[in-house]
Amino acid sequence: MSETTSVAANSVCPRCRSSTIIVHSHSPVAGVWTVFGCTTCLYAWRSTEPEENANPDLYPAPFRLRPEDLPNLLVAPTIPPLTAKAATPDPKPA
């Protein structure tokens, strides 16, 4: 286990404070950044994020989630389909 992975395993999610943290990816250049993710609330962040995005104690309170509330959250509405006019490209060459 790499040092970065062990840090993630000992962390909690900044948004929901769950301990279900996984490592999604590492930077192509070793040690530059790591992408972590929470399998409870699906929040993801890089190791290079500002403290308020990665530290549970500094994460903005209005955006925090509680794992027990997740099943009751509203589903975001779908994006409506494009209108026929907007979906059809302009046939005139530029």
N, C-alpha and C positions, 0 to 999 in steps of 0.2 A: 504494500500500500504506500502510495506516495505521500509526501508531507501535506500536499494540498487536499488529497482525499481524506486524510485523517482529520484535518481541520474541519472539513465539511461534516464529517461524521459526528464531531463533538459540538456542532452548532445547532441552532434552531432557526426556523424560518423567520425573517424579519417581519413578514406580514401576518402570519397566523401563529407563530411560536411553536409550530409542530417540529418534532425532531426527525421528520421523514425527509432529510436532505440527501440528494444524490448529486454526483458530478455528471453534467451533461457533456462537457467538452473541455479540452485544453487548447491553448493557443498553439498555432503551428510552430512558433518559436518557443522553446521550452521555458516555462516559468514566467511568461509575460502576463497571462491572465487565465482564469478558469471560470467556466460557466457552471453555476450551481442551480439546482431546482428543488422545489418542494413538491412532493407527490401528493400532499394533502390539498393545497389551495392552488397549485400550478404556477406559483410565482417563480420567476427565474431572475438571476442577477449574476454579474461578473465580479470577480475578486477586485476589480479596479473601480467599482462603483463608489460614489460618495458614501460616507458613513450613514447618512440618513436613509439610504436605500439598502444597506447591508446589515446594519446593527439594529436588532430588535428594540433596543431601548431608545433609539433615535428615530425609528420609522414613524412617519406622521400618523397620529392617532385616527384622523378621519378615514384613513385608508386601511386600517388594520381589520383583519377578519378573525372570527372565532371558528375553529373547526366544527363545533357543534351547530353553528348557524349555516354552514355551507349547503346542506341539503334543502334549506328553505329559501335560498336566494333566488331572485327572479332570473330567468334566462334572458340574456341580451337579445333584443329583436334581430331578426335576420335583415340583411341588406336587401332592399327591393331590387328586382331585376331592372336592367337598363331599358329605357324606352326604345322603340324600334328605330327612331331617328338617331338617338345617341349610339346605338349598337351598330349601325351601318356606317362603314368608313366612307369618306368622301371619294367618289370614283375619279375625280379630276386629278390629273398629275400635277405635282407642285412645280 
